[in-house]
Amino acid sequence: MGLFGNNEKKIIQELCKKSEDIGKDISNEIDELLDELSSEYDENRKVVSEFSEFVDELKLKLSPDDASKLLEFSTRLTKVKRCAKKGVEAMRELARDQRKATRETIREYQEYLYV
């Protein structure tokens, strides 16, 4: 006889299956969000460089005060781009960590089942 009776083994198997299903659902949702975020970022990542080029052309036509304001806005926009890039990277890490945690949980359940 093993460490667990049939009833306990069945409960652990059900918990394992439920954890696996929940983990897969969460992973799929994260992957979908990551794909969406990545595609949005890829579509818009050149906007900052295009805007910077436009600012360079425009600042010669503006007063020094207005040119300074425009450069400040351009700098802030660059910070937004960095933030968006970090968001994509963080979502990618979250997806990886979620898959890893799910695999680890399933492995732990299986250790209990087959001890």
MDAnalysis code that builds the backbone (N, CA, C; Angstrom):
import MDAnalysis as mda
import numpy as np

u = mda.Universe.empty(345, n_residues=115, atom_resindex=np.repeat(np.arange(115), 3), trajectory=True)
u.add_TopologyAttr("name", ["N", "CA", "C"] * 115)
u.add_TopologyAttr("resid", np.arange(1, 116))
u.add_TopologyAttr("resname", ["MET", "GLY", "LEU", "PHE", "GLY", "ASN", "ASN", "GLU", "LYS", "LYS", "ILE", "ILE", "GLN", "GLU", "LEU", "CYS", "LYS", "LYS", "SER", "GLU", "ASP", "ILE", "GLY", "LYS", "ASP", "ILE", "SER", "ASN", "GLU", "ILE", "ASP", "GLU", "LEU", "LEU", "ASP", "GLU", "LEU", "SER", "SER", "GLU", "TYR", "ASP", "GLU", "ASN", "ARG", "LYS", "VAL", "VAL", "SER", "GLU", "PHE", "SER", "GLU", "PHE", "VAL", "ASP", "GLU", "LEU", "LYS", "LEU", "LYS", "LEU", "SER", "PRO", "ASP", "ASP", "ALA", "SER", "LYS", "LEU", "LEU", "GLU", "PHE", "SER", "THR", "ARG", "LEU", "THR", "LYS", "VAL", "LYS", "ARG", "CYS", "ALA", "LYS", "LYS", "GLY", "VAL", "GLU", "ALA", "MET", "ARG", "GLU", "LEU", "ALA", "ARG", "ASP", "GLN", "ARG", "LYS", "ALA", "THR", "ARG", "GLU", "THR", "ILE", "ARG", "GLU", "TYR", "GLN", "GLU", "TYR", "LEU", "TYR", "VAL"])
u.atoms.positions = np.array([
    [0.847, -1.178, 0.000],
    [0.000, 0.000, 0.000],
    [0.886, 1.232, 0.000],
    [0.461, 2.229, -0.780],
    [1.227, 3.458, -0.908],
    [0.988, 4.394, 0.259],
    [1.547, 5.536, 0.119],
    [1.437, 6.560, 1.146],
    [-0.003, 7.052, 1.288],
    [-0.721, 7.075, 0.172],
    [-2.095, 7.565, 0.179],
    [-3.053, 6.427, -0.149],
    [-4.266, 6.519, 0.419],
    [-5.311, 5.596, 0.032],
    [-5.906, 6.032, -1.295],
    [-6.789, 5.231, -1.845],
    [-7.389, 5.550, -3.147],
    [-8.132, 6.882, -3.136],
    [-8.828, 7.154, -2.028],
    [-9.601, 8.391, -1.932],
    [-8.683, 9.612, -1.950],
    [-7.608, 9.568, -1.166],
    [-6.672, 10.689, -1.130],
    [-5.965, 10.862, -2.469],
    [-5.620, 9.728, -3.074],
    [-4.940, 9.775, -4.372],
    [-5.858, 10.414, -5.426],
    [-7.131, 10.056, -5.375],
    [-8.095, 10.612, -6.328],
    [-8.239, 12.127, -6.116],
    [-8.275, 12.560, -4.865],
    [-8.381, 13.996, -4.554],
    [-7.150, 14.742, -5.070],
    [-5.975, 14.160, -4.840],
    [-4.744, 14.804, -5.310],
    [-4.726, 14.860, -6.826],
    [-5.173, 13.801, -7.501],
    [-5.230, 13.800, -8.969],
    [-6.179, 14.883, -9.478],
    [-7.314, 15.036, -8.791],
    [-8.271, 16.074, -9.183],
    [-7.685, 17.467, -8.976],
    [-6.997, 17.659, -7.850],
    [-6.343, 18.944, -7.595],
    [-5.258, 19.220, -8.629],
    [-4.530, 18.200, -8.988],
    [-3.482, 18.340, -9.997],
    [-4.089, 18.764, -11.330],
    [-5.152, 18.094, -11.728],
    [-5.810, 18.416, -13.002],
    [-6.375, 19.838, -12.965],
    [-7.006, 20.194, -11.852],
    [-7.576, 21.532, -11.719],
    [-6.478, 22.591, -11.754],
    [-5.384, 22.357, -11.050],
    [-4.258, 23.302, -11.060],
    [-3.673, 23.434, -12.459],
    [-3.559, 22.316, -13.144],
    [-3.022, 22.336, -14.505],
    [-3.938, 23.135, -15.435],
    [-5.241, 22.901, -15.328],
    [-6.200, 23.635, -16.167],
    [-6.170, 25.130, -15.874],
    [-6.151, 25.484, -14.588],
    [-6.102, 26.902, -14.212],
    [-4.805, 27.529, -14.706],
    [-3.691, 26.824, -14.513],
    [-2.400, 27.327, -14.981],
    [-2.379, 27.550, -16.487],
    [-2.952, 26.603, -17.222],
    [-2.996, 26.743, -18.691],
    [-3.884, 27.912, -19.097],
    [-5.029, 28.068, -18.423],
    [-5.919, 29.194, -18.731],
    [-5.220, 30.528, -18.486],
    [-4.551, 30.631, -17.350],
    [-3.838, 31.871, -17.029],
    [-2.718, 32.108, -18.033],
    [-1.980, 31.061, -18.360],
    [-0.891, 31.193, -19.336],
    [-1.422, 31.633, -20.694],
    [-2.529, 31.049, -21.114],
    [-3.119, 31.435, -22.406],
    [-3.560, 32.896, -22.405],
    [-4.170, 33.322, -21.308],
    [-4.611, 34.709, -21.207],
    [-3.416, 35.663, -21.219],
    [-2.376, 35.317, -20.475],
    [-1.171, 36.146, -20.458],
    [-0.548, 36.198, -21.848],
    [-0.485, 35.042, -22.520],
    [0.093, 34.999, -23.875],
    [-0.709, 35.863, -24.850],
    [-2.034, 35.814, -24.740],
    [-2.873, 36.647, -25.603],
    [-2.610, 38.138, -25.342],
    [-2.556, 38.502, -24.068],
    [-2.283, 39.892, -23.718],
    [-0.888, 40.316, -24.172],
    [0.068, 39.423, -24.038],
    [1.433, 39.714, -24.480],
    [1.474, 39.921, -25.998],
    [0.792, 39.053, -26.734],
    [0.749, 39.208, -28.192],
    [0.124, 40.544, -28.588],
    [-0.972, 40.879, -27.924],
    [-1.659, 42.141, -28.206],
    [-0.766, 43.334, -27.873],
    [-0.157, 43.300, -26.706],
    [0.717, 44.384, -26.274],
    [1.930, 44.504, -27.187],
    [2.517, 43.380, -27.546],
    [3.689, 43.389, -28.425],
    [3.354, 43.941, -29.801],
    [2.227, 43.537, -30.355],
    [1.869, 44.027, -31.688],
    [1.557, 45.526, -31.653],
    [0.886, 45.983, -30.594],
    [0.618, 47.417, -30.458],
    [1.928, 48.192, -30.317],
    [2.841, 47.657, -29.523],
    [4.134, 48.318, -29.347],
    [4.891, 48.360, -30.677],
    [4.919, 47.234, -31.388],
    [5.635, 47.180, -32.662],
    [5.060, 48.165, -33.681],
    [3.723, 48.293, -33.687],
    [3.080, 49.222, -34.624],
    [3.442, 50.675, -34.321],
    [3.652, 50.985, -33.059],
    [3.831, 52.384, -32.651],
    [5.248, 52.746, -32.216],
    [6.166, 51.825, -32.280],
    [7.497, 52.105, -31.747],
    [8.280, 53.128, -32.548],
    [7.930, 53.329, -33.807],
    [8.653, 54.292, -34.642],
    [8.104, 55.712, -34.517],
    [6.998, 55.846, -33.826],
    [6.358, 57.156, -33.691],
    [7.297, 58.161, -33.017],
    [8.019, 57.732, -32.002],
    [8.886, 58.651, -31.267],
    [10.007, 59.166, -32.169],
    [10.620, 58.271, -32.937],
    [11.704, 58.738, -33.819],
    [11.155, 59.648, -34.916],
    [9.977, 59.335, -35.447],
    [9.353, 60.206, -36.444],
    [9.021, 61.567, -35.828],
    [8.520, 61.546, -34.598],
    [8.193, 62.791, -33.917],
    [9.459, 63.603, -33.663],
    [10.542, 62.938, -33.286],
    [11.811, 63.632, -33.041],
    [12.321, 64.309, -34.315],
    [12.190, 63.629, -35.432],
    [12.583, 64.227, -36.709],
    [11.725, 65.460, -37.013],
    [10.445, 65.331, -36.746],
    [9.531, 66.445, -36.969],
    [9.886, 67.627, -36.055],
    [10.229, 67.316, -34.809],
    [10.615, 68.356, -33.851],
    [11.866, 69.080, -34.347],
    [12.838, 68.318, -34.854],
    [14.068, 68.934, -35.360],
    [13.771, 69.912, -36.503],
    [12.851, 69.550, -37.385],
    [12.472, 70.442, -38.486],
    [11.707, 71.658, -37.972],
    [10.831, 71.415, -37.024],
    [9.931, 72.455, -36.555],
    [10.596, 73.455, -35.604],
    [11.557, 73.001, -34.836],
    [12.127, 73.896, -33.814],
    [12.844, 75.104, -34.414],
    [13.294, 74.970, -35.651],
    [13.935, 76.114, -36.311],
    [12.925, 77.214, -36.646],
    [11.678, 76.836, -36.774],
    [10.631, 77.783, -37.150],
    [9.918, 78.386, -35.933],
    [10.243, 77.896, -34.757],
    [9.553, 78.344, -33.545],
    [10.419, 79.312, -32.743],
    [9.758, 80.003, -31.857],
    [10.495, 80.860, -30.929],
    [11.298, 79.962, -29.987],
    [12.364, 80.485, -29.394],
    [13.158, 79.665, -28.476],
    [12.335, 79.069, -27.333],
    [11.377, 79.820, -26.838],
    [10.511, 79.328, -25.760],
    [9.677, 78.135, -26.224],
    [9.047, 78.296, -27.387],
    [8.212, 77.212, -27.924],
    [9.059, 75.999, -28.313],
    [10.240, 76.242, -28.850],
    [11.129, 75.141, -29.208],
    [11.537, 74.361, -27.961],
    [11.793, 75.073, -26.880],
    [12.153, 74.434, -25.620],
    [11.007, 73.563, -25.100],
    [9.787, 74.093, -25.175],
    [8.612, 73.324, -24.746],
    [8.441, 72.067, -25.601],
    [8.657, 72.210, -26.888],
    [8.514, 71.076, -27.799],
    [9.577, 70.008, -27.518],
    [10.795, 70.436, -27.232],
    [11.858, 69.484, -26.892],
    [11.552, 68.767, -25.578],
    [11.005, 69.501, -24.628],
    [10.617, 68.889, -23.350],
    [9.531, 67.838, -23.577],
    [8.572, 68.152, -24.409],
    [7.510, 67.200, -24.728],
    [8.094, 65.970, -25.426],
    [9.025, 66.193, -26.312],
    [9.678, 65.088, -27.015],
    [10.414, 64.181, -26.030],
    [11.059, 64.769, -25.054],
    [11.767, 63.993, -24.028],
    [10.785, 63.163, -23.218],
    [9.670, 63.752, -22.851],
    [8.656, 63.016, -22.090],
    [8.066, 61.885, -22.914],
    [7.893, 62.115, -24.203],
    [7.374, 61.075, -25.084],
    [8.360, 59.900, -25.175],
    [9.642, 60.195, -25.169],
    [10.661, 59.142, -25.172],
    [10.564, 58.308, -23.898],
    [10.272, 58.949, -22.779],
    [10.098, 58.227, -21.523],
    [8.884, 57.301, -21.585],
    [7.828, 57.756, -22.247],
    [6.634, 56.921, -22.418],
    [6.991, 55.689, -23.250],
    [7.805, 55.883, -24.267],
    [8.231, 54.754, -25.103],
    [9.013, 53.748, -24.275],
    [9.927, 54.229, -23.433],
    [10.704, 53.327, -22.570],
    [9.781, 52.561, -21.630],
    [8.796, 53.250, -21.105],
    [7.838, 52.625, -20.195],
    [7.061, 51.522, -20.930],
    [6.640, 51.796, -22.146],
    [5.912, 50.805, -22.939],
    [6.794, 49.587, -23.215],
    [8.047, 49.838, -23.541],
    [8.975, 48.734, -23.809],
    [9.166, 47.889, -22.554],
    [9.307, 48.541, -21.402],
    [9.452, 47.808, -20.153],
    [8.190, 47.005, -19.851],
    [7.030, 47.551, -20.199],
    [5.774, 46.829, -20.008],
    [5.718, 45.550, -20.827],
    [6.166, 45.623, -22.071],
    [6.207, 44.439, -22.927],
    [7.175, 43.414, -22.344],
    [8.344, 43.875, -21.916],
    [9.332, 42.963, -21.334],
    [8.814, 42.332, -20.044],
    [8.135, 43.130, -19.217],
    [7.581, 42.605, -17.963],
    [6.502, 41.559, -18.245],
    [5.677, 41.801, -19.240],
    [4.630, 40.846, -19.598],
    [5.256, 39.550, -20.120],
    [6.339, 39.676, -20.856],
    [7.043, 38.489, -21.356],
    [7.607, 37.678, -20.180],
    [8.185, 38.362, -19.203],
    [8.699, 37.682, -18.010],
    [7.570, 37.030, -17.217],
    [6.447, 37.721, -17.115],
    [5.299, 37.181, -16.399],
    [4.812, 35.899, -17.071],
    [4.763, 35.905, -18.392],
    [4.337, 34.708, -19.125],
    [5.294, 33.554, -18.851],
    [6.585, 33.832, -18.893],
    [7.584, 32.797, -18.637],
    [7.465, 32.276, -17.206],
    [7.332, 33.184, -16.241],
    [7.231, 32.784, -14.839],
    [5.970, 31.973, -14.566],
    [4.873, 32.339, -15.216],
    [3.623, 31.606, -15.029],
    [3.752, 30.181, -15.556],
    [4.344, 30.021, -16.730],
    [4.536, 28.671, -17.274],
    [5.438, 27.847, -16.354],
    [6.478, 28.481, -15.849],
    [7.416, 27.806, -14.955],
    [6.714, 27.388, -13.663],
    [5.917, 28.283, -13.089],
    [5.204, 27.975, -11.844],
    [4.204, 26.842, -12.056],
    [3.526, 26.843, -13.186],
    [2.564, 25.780, -13.481],
    [3.275, 24.440, -13.592],
    [4.389, 24.407, -14.317],
    [5.140, 23.151, -14.447],
    [5.616, 22.655, -13.083],
    [6.094, 23.566, -12.256],
    [6.586, 23.201, -10.931],
    [5.454, 22.651, -10.065],
    [4.304, 23.272, -10.109],
    [3.159, 22.804, -9.324],
    [2.741, 21.408, -9.760],
    [2.665, 21.186, -11.060],
    [2.294, 19.867, -11.576],
    [3.333, 18.829, -11.156],
    [4.600, 19.197, -11.231],
    [5.670, 18.273, -10.833],
    [5.535, 17.911, -9.347],
    [5.212, 18.884, -8.514],
    [5.044, 18.610, -7.082],
    [3.862, 17.684, -6.823],
    [2.753, 17.909, -7.518],
    [1.617, 17.019, -7.373],
    [2.008, 15.591, -7.778],
    [2.724, 15.469, -8.877],
    [3.104, 14.152, -9.362],
    [4.060, 13.456, -8.395],
    [4.918, 14.220, -7.741],
    [5.799, 13.637, -6.728],
    [4.971, 12.997, -5.609],
    [3.929, 13.686, -5.165],
    [3.066, 13.138, -4.112],
    [2.318, 11.907, -4.591],
    [1.903, 11.929, -5.840],
    [1.119, 10.812, -6.364],
    [1.951, 9.556, -6.544],
    [3.194, 9.707, -6.922],
    [4.000, 8.552, -7.285],
    [5.080, 8.214, -6.276],
    [4.927, 8.751, -5.053],
    [5.891, 8.443, -3.980],
    [5.573, 7.086, -3.427],
])
